[in-house]
């Protein structure tokens, strides 16, 4: 794999976290079926993308320096 991403963008990591939460819910007699777990993973991926994009936009809007247009060698 040549592509890199941060850990919180990984569907495997998010899926594992949701599974752990579902198991913890089981300790309290709350059930989360496989379909609901999949839905939670998909929703989490979307939310992480939206939050990341919003932070990027906020960072650019509040930045005090311009972006370099020259290639530095």
OpenMM code with the backbone's topology and positions (N, CA, C; nanometers):
from openmm import Vec3, app, unit

residues = "UNK UNK UNK UNK UNK UNK UNK UNK UNK UNK UNK UNK UNK UNK UNK UNK UNK UNK UNK UNK UNK UNK UNK UNK UNK UNK UNK UNK UNK UNK UNK UNK UNK UNK UNK UNK UNK UNK UNK UNK UNK UNK UNK UNK UNK UNK UNK UNK UNK UNK UNK UNK UNK UNK UNK UNK UNK UNK UNK UNK UNK UNK UNK UNK UNK UNK UNK UNK UNK UNK UNK UNK UNK".split()
positions = [
    Vec3(0.0837, -0.1186, 0.0000),
    Vec3(0.0000, 0.0000, 0.0000),
    Vec3(0.0877, 0.1242, 0.0000),
    Vec3(0.0667, 0.2093, -0.0975),
    Vec3(0.1426, 0.3327, -0.1062),
    Vec3(0.0684, 0.4507, -0.0449),
    Vec3(-0.0620, 0.4433, -0.0420),
    Vec3(-0.1416, 0.5532, 0.0130),
    Vec3(-0.1339, 0.5506, 0.1653),
    Vec3(-0.1253, 0.6681, 0.2219),
    Vec3(-0.1229, 0.6798, 0.3674),
    Vec3(-0.2424, 0.7609, 0.4137),
    Vec3(-0.2896, 0.7310, 0.5329),
    Vec3(-0.3968, 0.8087, 0.5942),
    Vec3(-0.3771, 0.8033, 0.7441),
    Vec3(-0.4369, 0.8975, 0.8122),
    Vec3(-0.4258, 0.8992, 0.9580),
    Vec3(-0.5174, 0.7920, 1.0161),
    Vec3(-0.4900, 0.7502, 1.1370),
    Vec3(-0.5588, 0.6356, 1.1968),
    Vec3(-0.7095, 0.6546, 1.2043),
    Vec3(-0.7562, 0.7758, 1.2295),
    Vec3(-0.9001, 0.7965, 1.2466),
    Vec3(-0.9769, 0.7998, 1.1148),
    Vec3(-0.9072, 0.7889, 1.0023),
    Vec3(-0.9741, 0.7787, 0.8731),
    Vec3(-0.9846, 0.6331, 0.8276),
    Vec3(-0.9366, 0.5424, 0.9078),
    Vec3(-0.9376, 0.4014, 0.8738),
    Vec3(-1.0714, 0.3369, 0.9122),
    Vec3(-1.1377, 0.2774, 0.8125),
    Vec3(-1.2638, 0.2082, 0.8411),
    Vec3(-1.2386, 0.0901, 0.9345),
    Vec3(-1.1217, 0.0292, 0.9270),
    Vec3(-1.0898, -0.0830, 1.0160),
    Vec3(-1.0820, -0.0381, 1.1609),
    Vec3(-1.0162, 0.0741, 1.1844),
    Vec3(-1.0044, 0.1262, 1.3209),
    Vec3(-1.1413, 0.1676, 1.3737),
    Vec3(-1.2172, 0.2395, 1.2913),
    Vec3(-1.3505, 0.2834, 1.3335),
    Vec3(-1.4408, 0.1627, 1.3580),
    Vec3(-1.4350, 0.0643, 1.2680),
    Vec3(-1.5156, -0.0564, 1.2852),
    Vec3(-1.4808, -0.1311, 1.4128),
    Vec3(-1.3511, -0.1387, 1.4429),
    Vec3(-1.3083, -0.2053, 1.5665),
    Vec3(-1.3566, -0.1298, 1.6897),
    Vec3(-1.3506, 0.0026, 1.6838),
    Vec3(-1.3981, 0.0831, 1.7968),
    Vec3(-1.5477, 0.0639, 1.8181),
    Vec3(-1.6238, 0.0583, 1.7084),
    Vec3(-1.7689, 0.0373, 1.7189),
    Vec3(-1.7971, -0.1015, 1.7759),
    Vec3(-1.7202, -0.2005, 1.7335),
    Vec3(-1.7372, -0.3363, 1.7870),
    Vec3(-1.7106, -0.3391, 1.9365),
    Vec3(-1.6056, -0.2706, 1.9799),
    Vec3(-1.5747, -0.2643, 2.1234),
    Vec3(-1.6896, -0.1978, 2.1990),
    Vec3(-1.7412, -0.0878, 2.1440),
    Vec3(-1.8545, -0.0200, 2.2092),
    Vec3(-1.9776, -0.1108, 2.2142),
    Vec3(-2.0006, -0.1877, 2.1074),
    Vec3(-2.1145, -0.2802, 2.1057),
    Vec3(-2.0976, -0.3875, 2.2122),
    Vec3(-1.9753, -0.4351, 2.2297),
    Vec3(-1.9489, -0.5354, 2.3340),
    Vec3(-1.9703, -0.4769, 2.4737),
    Vec3(-1.9272, -0.3541, 2.4926),
    Vec3(-1.9489, -0.2874, 2.6220),
    Vec3(-2.0979, -0.2685, 2.6472),
    Vec3(-2.1721, -0.2317, 2.5426),
    Vec3(-2.3176, -0.2199, 2.5556),
    Vec3(-2.3788, -0.3532, 2.5989),
    Vec3(-2.3234, -0.4631, 2.5477),
    Vec3(-2.3718, -0.5960, 2.5849),
    Vec3(-2.3583, -0.6232, 2.7334),
    Vec3(-2.2581, -0.5643, 2.7953),
    Vec3(-2.2410, -0.5805, 2.9398),
    Vec3(-2.3579, -0.5203, 3.0174),
    Vec3(-2.4236, -0.4220, 2.9566),
    Vec3(-2.5368, -0.3549, 3.0192),
    Vec3(-2.6698, -0.3995, 2.9585),
    Vec3(-2.6666, -0.5172, 2.8938),
    Vec3(-2.7847, -0.5775, 2.8308),
    Vec3(-2.8464, -0.4908, 2.7211),
    Vec3(-2.7639, -0.4098, 2.6553),
    Vec3(-2.8064, -0.3326, 2.5392),
    Vec3(-2.7512, -0.4031, 2.4157),
    Vec3(-2.8341, -0.4264, 2.3168),
    Vec3(-2.7867, -0.4964, 2.1983),
    Vec3(-2.7731, -0.4008, 2.0793),
    Vec3(-2.6673, -0.4215, 2.0037),
    Vec3(-2.6421, -0.3461, 1.8815),
    Vec3(-2.6164, -0.4503, 1.7736),
    Vec3(-2.7119, -0.4660, 1.6815),
    Vec3(-2.6970, -0.5690, 1.5789),
    Vec3(-2.5948, -0.5269, 1.4730),
    Vec3(-2.5589, -0.6215, 1.3868),
    Vec3(-2.4557, -0.5986, 1.2858),
    Vec3(-2.4931, -0.4850, 1.1912),
    Vec3(-2.6187, -0.4760, 1.1533),
    Vec3(-2.6636, -0.3682, 1.0639),
    Vec3(-2.6431, -0.2319, 1.1293),
    Vec3(-2.6797, -0.2217, 1.2549),
    Vec3(-2.6627, -0.0945, 1.3261),
    Vec3(-2.5145, -0.0603, 1.3395),
    Vec3(-2.4305, -0.1598, 1.3641),
    Vec3(-2.2868, -0.1360, 1.3733),
    Vec3(-2.2330, -0.0823, 1.2409),
    Vec3(-2.2760, -0.1406, 1.1301),
    Vec3(-2.2344, -0.0928, 0.9986),
    Vec3(-2.2791, 0.0501, 0.9733),
    Vec3(-2.4013, 0.0801, 1.0134),
    Vec3(-2.4529, 0.2158, 0.9981),
    Vec3(-2.3728, 0.3156, 1.0817),
    Vec3(-2.3356, 0.2747, 1.2017),
    Vec3(-2.2564, 0.3615, 1.2894),
    Vec3(-2.1197, 0.3881, 1.2275),
    Vec3(-2.0575, 0.2838, 1.1709),
    Vec3(-1.9268, 0.3010, 1.1059),
    Vec3(-1.9384, 0.3992, 0.9898),
    Vec3(-2.0382, 0.3795, 0.9049),
    Vec3(-2.0566, 0.4693, 0.7898),
    Vec3(-2.0809, 0.6131, 0.8341),
    Vec3(-2.1648, 0.6309, 0.9346),
    Vec3(-2.1928, 0.7651, 0.9860),
    Vec3(-2.0665, 0.8281, 1.0447),
    Vec3(-1.9883, 0.7502, 1.1163),
    Vec3(-1.8655, 0.8004, 1.1770),
    Vec3(-1.7664, 0.8461, 1.0707),
    Vec3(-1.7540, 0.7676, 0.9626),
    Vec3(-1.6636, 0.8056, 0.8533),
    Vec3(-1.7060, 0.9392, 0.7936),
    Vec3(-1.8354, 0.9579, 0.7731),
    Vec3(-1.8859, 1.0838, 0.7178),
    Vec3(-1.8606, 1.1986, 0.8151),
    Vec3(-1.8900, 1.1778, 0.9415),
    Vec3(-1.8720, 1.2839, 1.0421),
    Vec3(-1.7251, 1.3237, 1.0509),
    Vec3(-1.6343, 1.2265, 1.0517),
    Vec3(-1.4908, 1.2567, 1.0580),
    Vec3(-1.4493, 1.3386, 0.9357),
    Vec3(-1.5012, 1.3039, 0.8184),
    Vec3(-1.4706, 1.3802, 0.6975),
    Vec3(-1.5202, 1.5227, 0.7038),
    Vec3(-1.6413, 1.5402, 0.7530),
    Vec3(-1.6996, 1.6744, 0.7633),
    Vec3(-1.6230, 1.7578, 0.8661),
    Vec3(-1.5939, 1.6997, 0.9800),
    Vec3(-1.5206, 1.7730, 1.0839),
    Vec3(-1.3812, 1.8098, 1.0341),
    Vec3(-1.3132, 1.7160, 0.9688),
    Vec3(-1.1803, 1.7449, 0.9150),
    Vec3(-1.1834, 1.8570, 0.8127),
    Vec3(-1.2828, 1.8547, 0.7253),
    Vec3(-1.2969, 1.9603, 0.6247),
    Vec3(-1.3259, 2.0948, 0.6897),
    Vec3(-1.4133, 2.0950, 0.7891),
    Vec3(-1.4467, 2.2197, 0.8589),
    Vec3(-1.3242, 2.2774, 0.9292),
    Vec3(-1.2437, 2.1928, 0.9899),
    Vec3(-1.1222, 2.2402, 1.0568),
    Vec3(-1.0238, 2.2971, 0.9547),
    Vec3(-1.0131, 2.2335, 0.8393),
    Vec3(-0.9244, 2.2839, 0.7337),
    Vec3(-0.9688, 2.4212, 0.6858),
    Vec3(-1.0970, 2.4369, 0.6622),
    Vec3(-1.1500, 2.5667, 0.6176),
    Vec3(-1.1295, 2.6727, 0.7247),
    Vec3(-1.1600, 2.6402, 0.8487),
    Vec3(-1.1414, 2.7336, 0.9588),
    Vec3(-0.9946, 2.7734, 0.9704),
    Vec3(-0.9048, 2.6765, 0.9558),
    Vec3(-0.7624, 2.7057, 0.9636),
    Vec3(-0.7169, 2.8001, 0.8546),
    Vec3(-0.7680, 2.7811, 0.7341),
    Vec3(-0.7288, 2.8683, 0.6231),
    Vec3(-0.7878, 3.0078, 0.6400),
    Vec3(-0.9108, 3.0166, 0.6847),
    Vec3(-0.9766, 3.1463, 0.7025),
    Vec3(-0.9092, 3.2277, 0.8126),
    Vec3(-0.8667, 3.1630, 0.9178),
    Vec3(-0.8065, 3.2338, 1.0310),
    Vec3(-0.6545, 3.2445, 1.0209),
    Vec3(-0.5958, 3.1921, 0.9145),
    Vec3(-0.4501, 3.1956, 0.8975),
    Vec3(-0.4013, 3.3393, 0.8851),
    Vec3(-0.2816, 3.3634, 0.9348),
    Vec3(-0.2243, 3.4975, 0.9285),
    Vec3(-0.1163, 3.5095, 0.8219),
    Vec3(-0.0804, 3.3987, 0.7580),
    Vec3(0.0211, 3.4005, 0.6535),
    Vec3(-0.0376, 3.3438, 0.5251),
    Vec3(0.0150, 3.3902, 0.4129),
    Vec3(-0.0313, 3.3403, 0.2845),
    Vec3(0.0343, 3.2067, 0.2507),
    Vec3(-0.0211, 3.1375, 0.1558),
    Vec3(0.0353, 3.0121, 0.1104),
    Vec3(0.1402, 3.0419, 0.0044),
    Vec3(0.2571, 2.9812, 0.0173),
    Vec3(0.3663, 3.0038, -0.0773),
    Vec3(0.3264, 2.9514, -0.2140),
    Vec3(0.3573, 3.0318, -0.3180),
    Vec3(0.3262, 2.9882, -0.4543),
    Vec3(0.4518, 2.9452, -0.5287),
    Vec3(0.5678, 2.9676, -0.4710),
    Vec3(0.6935, 2.9259, -0.5312),
    Vec3(0.7331, 2.7884, -0.4793),
    Vec3(0.7988, 2.7130, -0.5638),
    Vec3(0.8519, 2.5843, -0.5207),
    Vec3(0.9884, 2.6088, -0.4610),
    Vec3(1.0049, 2.5687, -0.3378),
    Vec3(1.1318, 2.5886, -0.2687),
    Vec3(1.2196, 2.4667, -0.2941),
    Vec3(1.3407, 2.4926, -0.3408),
    Vec3(1.4340, 2.3831, -0.3704),
    Vec3(1.5330, 2.3631, -0.2621),
] * unit.nanometer
topology = app.Topology()
chain = topology.addChain("A")
for resn in residues:
    res = topology.addResidue(resn, chain)
    for name in ("N", "CA", "C"):
        topology.addAtom(name, app.Element.getBySymbol(name[0]), res)
